[in-house]
């Protein structure tokens, strides 16, 4: 089971992610969308959506830093383990709360607004279930080991995660990891595998090119500034 969970499942999730993105791009380009429901309701969405997206962005940045920046790097710049733990605890908790509030409002909106609920598919429900599970389990795992210096996952989970990219998974690192962290990791891998097959695929189509495109020049159509407009060709109105 250890080999299956920590040596096989990560590559299965990654394979499903890559294969799904390729398939979706080739055969479902017009379905590559969030399928926005803003037309049905926008007041609550304008609060819930920014809260969730900013929160999940901070959460993802925290995961990248925690998993892929070795402890030796932070030690070399004078950041002690206790300082790192406090920053991770308070920063991660704040980002997690913002994400939980956002996703809770999104789920509430989808369930209580009839037009939005009717537009919800079985695929959406599965996506929300796994997404909420990953977020909540991560928060529970973090807060349940908040006392003292907490659980130092940089000695276990982080080296295992980095070893996956060398194609030699160090599954022994995951032995002794608290169960809550293990469950969070498994749900996270399931979420990664689901991304291309759900509306979450839109995270791979962020309009980054907008940052580099030239300015759009708007010109007025005020007749006083445009001067006399030429008469349109065609039939002229006949006098009565």
Secondary structure, DSSP 8 states (H G I E B T S, - for coil): -HHIIIIIHHHHHHHHHHHHHHHHHHH-GGG-S----TTT--TTHHHHHHHHHHHHHHHHHHHHHHHHS-HHHHHHTT--HHHHHHHHHHHHHHHHHHHHHHHHHHHHHHHHSHHHHHT--HHHHHHHHHHHHHHHHHHHHHHHT-STT---GGGTHHHHHHHGGGT---GGGGTT--HHHHHHHHHHHHHHHHGGGSGGGGGGG--GGGGTS---------HHHH-S----SS------
